[in-house]
Amino acid sequence: MLFFKNDYGQGCIPEILTLLEQANHESFNGYGQDRYCEAAAELIQSKMPDTEVDVHFITGGTLTNQTIIRHVLRPFEAVLAADTGHIATHETGAIEACGHKVITVPNNAGKISAASIRKVFNAHMIQYEHMVYPKMVYISNATELGTVYTRKELEEIRSVCNELNLYLMMDGARLGPALMSGIDYTLNDIAKWCDVFYIGGTKNGALGAEAVCIANTMLKSYFRFVMKQNGAMLAKGWLLGLQFIGLFEHDEFYKIAKRENELARTIQEEAIKLGYPLFMKSETNLVFLVVNPKEFEYLKSRVDFEIWDYWNDDIVIRFVTSFHTTMEEVEYLGVYLKEAKEID
């Protein structure tokens, strides 16, 4: 059975395992106040020389999103997100559970625009204190559909956030593939545009770790208090910092993402040649195909993948490449896709 279900279903890159073996014979301070977390934060800061950020490490995406939003917003404030955004669709109401409404904005290829943000904000100003107050814009990069924001789109979103006095948060669970998709910006630019964002390790070769980067000085105080109260402060915090040393010390973070994208592009191009419709043309390590019921039945007995959606009588399936994916597996998948197309 080929595994293309997700990018977090395997262990981690060898560099992290080596560090874990070394650390297993050492002793550390707890709660992220250790030399590994300090060194990892310095490595991450070095990628953003123009902006001084506070770096904190948390174990997973949903907990990271909830902790950031809970820290930033006041009780009556809300967050705007694409209707396909992770906080709106895949977090079991985690944001609402801590008292903050998620205001969904219609997506365009998984993204939201400055114009759509302004429209939703203005609609909430009509009733003013009789509605929640939109105070934060949440975007995913790469998006849940594998698309990536352009420099122009991000600059426009930053501009409207400045105009309307909104915070901008970027969910970077798949930031590695986004940065290696051929765009013309870096972490250094993202730190200038976003008030807060996080760098995803869990879906890019780590065992399970996200690095929160707080750029807005006004949001830096007391974040660790919220982490602790929210169950986001790991006693063995060194386990998280260590993983980001493995990812950034020799730029494995970027190398992994580049290779994931290349393998996904190979799958997508082969699928197009074979005549499979794309649900969405992806720029990163996610591939969305539309298959008929016979193709679906053939593939599901040979490949582990996610059902993403239904399209009339057809099924939208998602393939994901990871640090663990090999070219041989991609080639076998191509064979299975061809055989599925040949079913009478």
C-alpha positions in Angstrom: 0.0 0.0 0.0 1.4 3.4 -1.0 1.1 6.2 1.5 0.1 9.6 0.2 -2.4 10.4 2.9 -0.6 13.2 4.7 2.7 14.8 5.4 2.8 13.9 9.2 2.3 10.2 9.1 5.9 9.2 9.4 8.7 9.9 11.9 11.2 12.6 11.2 14.3 13.5 9.3 17.6 11.8 10.3 19.1 15.1 11.5 16.5 15.3 14.2 17.0 11.6 15.2 20.7 12.2 15.6 20.1 15.2 17.9 17.5 13.2 19.9 20.1 10.5 20.5 22.6 13.0 21.7 20.1 14.8 23.9 19.0 11.5 25.5 22.2 11.4 27.5 21.9 15.0 28.8 19.8 17.0 31.3 17.9 20.2 30.6 15.8 23.0 32.1 12.1 22.7 31.5 9.4 24.6 29.7 11.4 25.8 26.8 14.1 27.5 28.8 17.0 25.3 27.7 19.9 25.7 25.3 18.3 23.8 22.5 15.3 26.2 22.4 17.6 29.2 22.7 19.8 28.0 19.9 16.8 27.2 17.7 15.3 30.6 18.3 18.6 32.2 17.3 18.6 30.1 14.1 15.1 31.2 13.2 15.8 34.8 14.1 18.8 34.7 11.7 16.4 34.2 8.8 14.6 37.4 9.7 17.4 40.0 10.1 15.2 43.0 9.6 12.6 42.2 12.3 13.2 41.2 15.9 10.8 38.4 16.8 10.0 36.5 19.9 10.1 32.7 19.2 8.1 30.1 21.1 7.7 26.4 20.5 4.4 24.5 20.6 3.6 20.9 19.7 0.9 21.1 17.0 -1.1 23.4 14.7 -4.5 23.5 16.3 -3.0 24.2 19.8 -0.8 26.9 18.2 -3.7 28.6 16.4 -5.8 28.6 19.5 -3.0 29.8 21.8 -2.1 32.7 19.5 -5.7 33.8 18.9 -6.6 33.5 22.6 -3.5 35.7 23.4 -4.2 38.4 20.9 -7.9 39.0 21.0 -10.1 40.5 23.7 -13.3 38.6 24.6 -15.6 40.4 22.2 -13.2 40.3 19.3 -13.3 37.9 16.3 -11.0 36.5 13.6 -11.6 36.6 9.9 -10.6 33.5 7.9 -11.3 31.9 4.6 -14.2 29.5 4.6 -11.6 26.7 3.8 -9.3 27.9 6.5 -8.0 25.3 9.1 -9.5 27.2 12.0 -12.9 27.2 10.3 -13.0 23.6 9.1 -10.6 21.3 10.8 -10.2 22.3 14.4 -13.5 21.2 16.0 -14.5 24.7 17.0 -11.3 25.2 19.0 -11.3 28.9 18.4 -15.0 29.3 19.3 -14.4 27.1 22.4 -12.1 29.8 23.8 -14.7 32.5 23.2 -13.8 33.9 19.8 -16.0 33.8 16.7 -14.5 32.8 13.4 -16.0 35.0 10.7 -15.7 33.1 7.4 -14.8 34.9 4.2 -15.5 33.2 0.8 -12.3 31.8 -0.6 -10.8 32.2 -4.0 -8.5 29.2 -4.6 -8.2 28.9 -0.8 -7.2 32.5 -0.4 -8.9 35.7 0.8 -8.2 39.2 -0.6 -7.9 42.7 0.8 -11.2 43.6 -0.8 -13.0 40.7 0.8 -11.5 41.5 4.2 -12.7 45.1 3.9 -16.2 44.0 2.8 -16.7 41.7 5.8 -15.2 44.3 8.2 -17.5 47.0 6.9 -20.6 44.8 7.3 -19.8 44.3 10.9 -19.4 48.0 11.5 -23.1 48.6 10.6 -24.4 47.1 13.8 -21.1 47.9 15.6 -21.3 46.8 19.3 -24.2 44.5 18.6 -21.9 42.2 16.7 -18.4 40.8 17.4 -15.6 43.1 16.4 -13.3 41.8 13.7 -9.8 42.3 14.9 -7.6 39.7 13.3 -7.1 38.3 9.8 -6.0 34.7 9.7 -4.5 33.3 6.5 -2.8 30.0 5.8 0.3 29.9 3.6 0.3 27.4 1.8 -3.5 27.3 1.9 -5.5 24.2 2.7 -5.8 23.8 -1.1 -2.1 23.9 -1.8 -2.1 27.4 -3.2 0.3 30.1 -2.2 -0.2 33.9 -1.6 1.7 36.1 -4.0 3.8 39.0 -2.8 1.3 41.5 -4.1 -1.6 39.7 -2.3 0.2 39.8 1.0 1.2 43.4 0.6 -2.4 44.3 -0.1 -3.6 42.4 2.9 -1.0 44.0 5.1 -2.2 47.4 3.8 -5.8 46.8 4.5 -4.9 45.5 8.0 -3.1 48.8 8.6 -6.0 50.8 7.3 -8.6 48.9 9.5 -6.3 48.4 12.5 -6.4 44.6 12.3 -3.8 42.1 13.3 -2.5 39.7 10.6 -1.7 36.1 11.5 -0.3 33.6 9.2 -0.8 29.8 9.8 2.5 28.4 8.5 1.8 24.7 9.0 3.0 24.2 5.4 5.1 27.4 5.1 8.1 25.4 3.9 6.4 24.2 0.7 5.0 27.7 0.2 8.4 29.3 0.5 9.8 26.8 -2.0 7.1 27.1 -4.5 8.9 29.7 -6.6 7.5 32.8 -4.9 9.7 36.0 -4.5 9.6 36.5 -0.8 11.2 34.9 2.3 10.7 34.6 6.0 12.3 38.0 6.3 9.4 39.5 4.4 6.8 37.5 6.2 8.1 38.9 9.5 7.5 42.4 8.2 4.0 41.7 7.0 2.6 39.6 9.8 2.0 40.6 13.5 2.4 36.9 14.3 2.9 33.8 12.4 4.3 30.3 12.9 6.7 28.0 11.1 5.4 24.5 10.7 7.7 21.6 11.5 5.2 18.8 12.1 4.3 18.7 8.3 7.8 19.3 7.1 10.0 16.6 8.6 9.8 17.1 12.3 8.2 14.7 14.9 5.8 17.4 16.1 6.7 21.1 16.6 5.7 24.6 15.5 7.7 27.8 16.0 5.6 30.8 16.9 7.2 34.1 15.7 5.7 37.3 17.3 6.8 40.4 15.4 4.4 43.0 16.8 6.1 44.4 19.9 2.7 45.0 21.5 1.8 41.3 21.4 5.1 40.0 22.9 4.3 40.4 26.6 2.7 37.6 28.6 2.5 35.1 25.7 4.1 32.4 27.9 1.3 32.9 30.5 -1.2 32.1 27.8 0.8 29.1 26.6 0.9 27.7 30.1 -2.8 28.3 30.8 -3.7 26.8 27.4 -1.7 23.6 28.0 0.7 24.6 25.3 3.9 24.8 27.4 5.7 21.4 27.2 7.7 20.5 30.3 10.3 18.8 28.0 10.4 21.9 25.8 13.9 21.0 24.7 12.3 18.3 22.5 10.7 21.1 20.4 13.7 23.4 20.1 15.9 20.4 19.2 13.7 19.6 16.2 14.0 23.2 14.8 17.8 22.9 15.1 17.6 19.8 12.9 15.4 21.7 10.4 17.3 24.9 10.2 21.0 24.3 11.1 21.7 23.1 7.5 18.5 24.4 5.9 16.9 20.9 5.7 13.6 22.8 6.2 13.9 24.3 2.7 15.5 21.2 1.1 12.6 18.9 2.3 9.9 21.3 1.1 11.6 21.8 -2.3 11.7 18.0 -2.8 8.1 17.5 -1.6 6.9 20.1 -4.1 8.9 18.5 -7.0 7.4 15.1 -6.3 3.9 16.5 -6.0 4.4 18.4 -9.3 5.4 15.1 -11.0 2.2 13.5 -9.7 0.0 16.4 -10.8 1.6 16.6 -14.3 1.2 12.8 -14.8 -2.5 13.0 -13.7 -3.2 15.8 -16.1 -1.6 13.7 -19.0 -3.8 10.8 -18.0 -6.9 12.9 -18.2 -7.8 13.4 -14.5 -9.5 16.7 -13.8 -7.9 18.8 -11.1 -10.1 20.0 -8.2 -7.5 22.7 -7.7 -4.1 23.3 -9.3 -1.7 23.1 -6.5 1.6 24.9 -6.2 2.9 22.8 -3.3 2.9 19.3 -1.9 -0.8 18.7 -2.1 -2.5 17.2 -5.2 -6.3 17.2 -5.6 -7.8 14.9 -8.3 -11.4 14.2 -9.3 -12.0 10.5 -9.8 -15.1 8.5 -10.7 -16.4 5.7 -8.4 -14.6 2.9 -10.4 -11.3 4.8 -10.3 -11.8 5.5 -6.7 -12.4 1.8 -5.8 -9.3 0.7 -7.8 -7.0 3.3 -6.2 -8.2 2.9 -2.6 -7.1 -0.7 -2.5 -3.6 0.3 -3.5 -3.0 3.8 -2.2 -3.7 5.4 1.2 -5.1 8.9 0.6 -7.7 11.3 1.9 -11.2 11.9 0.5 -11.4 15.7 0.3 -14.8 16.3 -1.1 -17.6 15.1 -3.4 -18.3 16.5 -6.9 -21.7 15.4 -8.1 -21.2 11.6 -8.6 -17.4 11.9 -8.5 -15.0 12.0 -5.6 -12.2 14.6 -4.9 -9.2 12.8 -3.5 -6.0 14.3 -2.0 -2.5 13.0 -2.4 0.3 14.5 -0.1 4.0 14.2 -0.5 6.3 14.3 2.6 9.9 14.1 3.5 9.6 10.4 3.5 8.1 10.1 -0.1 10.4 8.5 -2.7 10.5 8.8 -6.5 9.8 5.1 -6.7 6.6 5.6 -4.8 5.6 8.4 -7.1 6.3 6.2 -10.1 4.2 3.4 -8.7 1.4 5.9 -8.1 1.6 6.9 -11.7 1.2 3.3 -12.8 -1.9 2.9 -10.6 -3.4 6.1 -11.9 -2.9 4.8 -15.4 -4.4 1.4 -14.6 -7.4 3.1 -12.9 -8.1 5.1 -16.1 -8.1 1.9 -18.2 -10.9 0.3 -16.2 -13.9 -0.4 -18.4 
